[in-house]
Amino acid sequence: MDEGDILFFRIQIHLIRRKIMTIYDELVARGLIAQVTDEKEIKELINNGKATFYIGFDPTADSLHVGHFMALCLMKRLQMAGNKPIVLIGGGTAQIGDPSGRTDMRQMMTTETINHNVECFKKQMSRFIDFGEGKAIMVNNADWLMDLNYVDVLREVGAHFSVNRMLTAECYKQRMEKGLSFLEFNYMIMQSYDFYTLFQKYGCNMEFGGDDQWSNMLGGTELIRRKLGKDAYAMTINLLLNSEGKKMGKTQSGAVWLDPNKTTPFEFFQYWRNVSDADVLKCIRMLTFLPLEEIDKMESWEGAQLNEAKEILAFELTKLVHGEEEATKAKEASHALFAGGANNANMPTVTVTAEDFPDGELDIISVLVKAGLCDSRGDGRRNIQQGGVSVADEKVTDISTKYTLDDFKGEGLIIRRGKKKFAKVVAE
């Protein structure tokens, strides 16, 4: 068989796969599925648009972040295949806090804070999920959890949970080392009760979530079986980990948020533009909606082509979260950074006023902190001393260097930290 024959058969395989690939097959091919309770039944449901599924989001902050990205993309894919998503906002469970993946107890939040965060989530999720009439719905478990009678829960729900079995769950093991509170111990029961309630109220037959939620999800399917004598199903998706096994979505300054006021579209773009060579194709498969055939062609890419792949990843995800216009601006600003285009209008910009110069001058460390390029003065000092800071393309090595408001008037000055972080500082 010559090379022409091999190419012909490869093309045929691609065409066949494209024609017969189901949504479940695609999830497998993209490396998304981790564990399932009953593969045959789950395939039947989601491939034929018969799944009414839910994913839970605890509103522990006023913005979703990259850690939620996998779940949002999964919901979008499944809705596009005809399945019905239920977004469960954990207004009730957030009062307790999920111990999964934690070595410490989560901070308790007020009802007012939780309600504010819920409203922020709704706005962001609408970019991914269609909440039109007859489409996806959003519910808040506070609507049923907050009115439960404790004795009734013990009798009707608690009786179906084995403490010995619960203590073997992965979600509790890390917390057991430092002390698992009884408050957190109840989280599995509450999450299971959510599934039980959604099954009865909305015909929800599946729960999806991150792989660290497996034990909690099994609790829900078991409660439905014991209480109602019916079957429900669970599927977990792989966590977004880098090649070192660490969760992605964190930077030196904290989480990568979906809210443009917390992580700008440019910063969001740059995060994905700077992923490692080892992670870029995995991220493209798992997170973008590019055809698998197109991604397969990238498998042989190396060197400069991997930089092109990173830019594709960054653009596609920024477009998904912030829209195509913002993605284009971020891409242009990124090009300007590496090309030295100091006056590009799409660069991240920070405005300073006379109030920022109480003594008429501002030292370089304060400028770095003000521009969001360093987390602290100590961080700024280290970067300057290591030769990683420049202003208007001139390296700054003296930490006592100072600037006046006039220095930033007109088109402003470009402040750079290292090769990949920069901002334009402009006087108002």
N, C-alpha and C positions, 0 to 999 in steps of 0.2 A: 504494500500500500504506500503510494507516494504522498508527498506533502499536500498535493491538490485534493486527494481523496480524504485525507485527514481533515482538512479544512472544510470540505463538503459535509462530512459527518458531524463536525462540530456545529456548523450552521443549522443542520437539521435538528440536532439535539436542542439548540437554543429555541428554534421555532416550535418544536413540540412542547418544550417546557413552558414557553410563553403562552401557548394555546390552552394547556390543561392545568397549569398551576393554579391551585386554589389559594384562598387567603391564608389558610393554615399552612400550606406548603411555603408560602412566601414568608410567613413569620419565622418558620424554621430556617429557611434559606438566609434570612437576614440575621440569624443568631439571636433572636429575641426570646424564644421560649426556654424556660428553665425547667419547671416541673408542672405536671398536669395530674388531675385525679383520675380521669378516664378519657384517654386520648380518642377512642372511637366515638364516644358521645359528643365530646367537645368539637371534634372535626365536623360531625353531622350538624351541630348547631350553628357554628360560625360560618361554615362554608355555604350554608343555605339561608343565611340571614335570619336564623331563628333564635339567636341569643339575645336575651335582655340581660345585660351585664352591668356590674357596677365596679367602680374604683373609688376608694376613699381618700380624701385629702384633709388632713388636720390643719386648720388655719393657725399655725404657730407663728406666722409672720404676715406682714401686709403685702407680700408678693410671693408668687411662685418662683422657683429657681430651677437651675439645670437638673437638679435631682428629680424634679417632677416631669422632666421633658419626655422621658421614656413612656410614662403612663399616658401623657397627653397625645403623643404620636400614636400609641397603640389604639386609643379611643378613636382617633381620627381614621385610622386604617379600617377598623372594624365597622365604624359607621358608614364609611364609603362602600363597604361590602354588604350593606343592608341591615346590619345589626343595630340594636337600640341601646345607647349608652345611658347609664344613670350616674351622674356625678354626685357622690355622697360627700357633703361637707361635714366634717366632724365637729360641729359646734358643741356637741355633748362630750365626745371622747377627748376633745382638746382640754376639757376641764380636768382630765386625769393625766394624760400624757402617755404616749406609746414608749415602752421600754426597749423596743427593738433597736438593736445597733447602738445602744447607749451604755456608757459606763457610769453615768451620773443621772440623777433625777431631773426631769424637765422642769423648767420654771412654770409655776402656776400663773394662769392668766385670768384677767377679769372678764366678765361677760361682755362688757363694752368693747374691750380690745378684740375679743373673738369676733363679734358682730362686724366690726370695722374690717377685719381681715377677710371675712367672708365676702363682703362687697367687693373688695379688691380682687379676690380670686375669680368672681363671676365675670368681671370685665376682661380679665386676661384669658380665661378659658374660652371665651367666645371667638377668639382668633383660631382656635383649633376645632371646636365642636359646634355643630349646628343645633341651636336650641329652639328652632322654629316649631310651629304647631305639629304635633305628632312625631317630633324628632326626639332629640335628647332631652332629658329632664334633670333638674338639679334639686336635691333635697338636703335637708339638714337634720342630722340625727338628734339634735337637741329637741326636735319636735316630739320625739317619743321617749328618749332617754331621761329627760329632765323631769318627767311626770311619773316615773316608775316608783312603785312602792318597794322598799328594800326587802321586806319579808316575802312579798310575792316573787321577787327575783330569786331569792334564796330557794324558795320552794319549787318554782316553775322552771327555773333555768339552772341555778347552781347545782341541783341534784343530778344533772346530766354531765357534769364535768368531774373528772378524776384529778385530784390534787397531785398524785404521784405522776400522772401522765403530763400534767401541765408543767411540772418542774423539770421535765426532760426537754422542754421546748427550747430551741436555740435562742428565741427572743428573750428568754429569762436568764440564760447562763451568764452573760457578761454582768448583768445587774446583781446576780447572786453573790458575786465576788466582793462587792462593796456594800451589799445590803439592799434587797428588793423590798420596797414598801408594799403594804397590803393594798394601798391605793393603786399602784401600778399593776399588782397581781390581778386586779379585776379587769384590766384592759382587754385581755383575750375574751372574756365573757361578754363584755360590751360590744366588741367588734363582731362576735358570733351572733349576738342578738340583733345587730344591724342587718346581717344577711337574712336571718330568720324573719325579720319585719318586712324587708324589701321583697322577699319571696312571696309573702302573703299579700302585701299591698299592691305590688306592681308586677307580679309574675316574674321577678328577677331570678333567673336560673343559673347565673354564673357570677363569680367574683374573680376579678383580676387584680394583680398587685405585684410589687417588687418581691424578689425571692426571699427577702428577710421577713416577709409576712406569711410564709407558708404555714406555720403552726397556727396562727390566728385564723387563717382561711379554712384550714381543716376543721377547726372548732366550729365554724359556721355550718359547713356541710354536714357535720355530725349532729349538730343541734337540730337542723331541719329534718334529718332522717329519724332521729329519736322522737321529736315532738309531732311531726306531721306524717312520718312514714313515706316520705318522698325523696327523690334524688335531686341534688343540686351539685354544681361542679365548680372547681377552682383551677386557675392557671396562673403561674407566676412567670414574670419576665426577668431576664438577667439584669443585674444591676450594672450601671454604666461605670466600668472600672478601666483604669489605664493599664498599660503593659506591666506595671509594677504591682498591680492588684489593689490600688488605692482608688477610692471613689473620685470620679471626675466632677468638675463643677465648683472647685475651690481655687482661690488665688491667695496670694499673700495678704490681700486686704479683705478676704472673706468670700462669701458665696457669689456665684455668678447669677444675678437675678434676671427675671424676665421683665421687670418694671424698668422702663428707660430712665426713670429718675434715680434709680439705685445702681444700675449698670447701664451706661449709655449704649446705644446701638454700635458705636465704634468699639467700645470696650468689649462688647459681646462678640463682635466680629473678630477682634484681635485674639480673644480667648481661643476660638476655634481655629483661627489662622495659625496659631502657635502650638497646636497639639503636636505630639511627637510623631515621627515617621511611622513608628510601630502601631500607632493608634488611629491614624487618619482613615484608612479604609474600613476598619471596624465601625467607626463613628458614621461614615457615609452609609454603610449598610443598615445600621440600626436606627439612624435618626432621620435620614433624608427620604424623600419620596421619589428619588431618581430610579429609573428602571434597573432591575438587577442585571440585565444584559449590558447596560452601559457601565455599571460598576464592575462587572466581571472583566471588562477590558482594562480596567485600571490595575488589576492584580499584577501585571508585569511592569508597572511604572516604577521608576527609581530615579534617584537624583533630583534634578530640577522638576521632573514630572510630579514628584510627590508634593512639591510646593504648589503646583497647579491644583493638585487634588485637595490640598488644604484650603486653597482659596475657594474652590467649588463648595467644600463643606461649609466654610464660614459664610459664604453668600447665601446658600440654600437655607441654612438655619436662621440667619438674620432676617431673611425675607419671610420665613415662616412666622417668626415672632414679632417682627417690627414692620413688615411690609417691604415691598420691592424698592420703593423710593429710598427708605432709610438704608436698606442693604446696599444700594448703589452708592449712596453718599459715603458709607463706611468703607466700601471697597476703594473708592477714589481717594479717600483720606489715607488709607493704608498704603496705596501706591505713592502718594505724595510723601509719606514718611520715609520710605526707602529711596525715593528719587531725590529727596531733599527739597521738595516743593514747599517752601516756608509760608506761602501766602494762600494755600488752598483753603477755600471757604468752608469746606466740610470737615476741617480738623476740629477735634474737641476743643472747646473754648471756655476759658474761665475769665470772669470779669472781676476786676478789682476797683475799689473806690477809695476816696480819701480816708475813709474810716479804717481801711486796712493798713494805713501808714500813720499811726498815732504820733510817731516821732519824726515824721517826714521821710523815713526810710524803712525798708523792709529787707532783712537779710535773706540770702539765698535759700537757707534751710526753710524759713517761713514761706518762701515762694513755692518751694517744692511741696510742702504740706498743703498750702492753699490750692495748688493746682491738682491735688489728689494723686501726685506721683510718688509720694512717700507716706507711710502710715504714721510716722512719728518723727520728731526731731532727731532722735538717735539713728533712725533708719536713713534720714536725709544726710546726716553727717557721714555715715559709713559710705554711702554712695559717692559723695563728693571726694572723700579721701581716697577712694578706690578708682577715681578717674572716670566715673560713669555718668557725670552730669555736664550738660552743655547748655548755653544760652545763646541763641542766634548763631548756632554752629560754632561757637567758641567754648572750649572746655573750661569749666570752672573748677579750680583746685583749692581755692581759699574759702574756708567756711565763713569767713567774716565779710565776704563780698556783699555789698548792699545795693539796693535799687530804689529809685524814687518813682512816684506815680507817673511823672513825665516820661520815664523810660518805656512805659507800656502804652503810651498814647499812640494814636494813628492805627497802624496795622498790628501793633503789639509785638511781643517777642515769643519765639518758639522755645519752650523749655523741654529738654530731652533728658530722660533717665534711661541709660542703657541704650540698646538698639531698637527696642520695641515699644517703649512707653514715651509719650510726648503729649504736650498740650500747648495751645496758644493762649497766652495771658494778655488780656486787653484792658486798658483803662477805660472806665465809663465816663 
